[in-house]
Amino acid sequence: MDVKPQVVEIKAKEGEVFQKRVEYAKGNPCNSVLPDELCGMFRELASYSHKPISQQRLDEVLQLLDHLEEVEDVRALVQALT
């Protein structure tokens, strides 16, 4: 996979310039997303759900996902999210 580094540059109103170069985007095999980061993103995005999801319910969903190989029926996951 041929991936080119990316540069983001932001110019503030005051003229200050902020620049960041990234060799590999997050999620690339060379820059993996860590499990804790993924859980954090899931929790953050769940806060935008049309139907509020309690922290306890989110914990249950993440626990199911963490042990998905052992879940006999994936409907348990869907039920936890509804």
Secondary structure, DSSP 8 states (H G I E B T S, - for coil): -----EEEEEE-TTS-EEEEEESS-TTSGGG---HHHHHHHHHHHHTT-SS---HHHHHHHHHHHHTGGG-S-THHHHHHH-
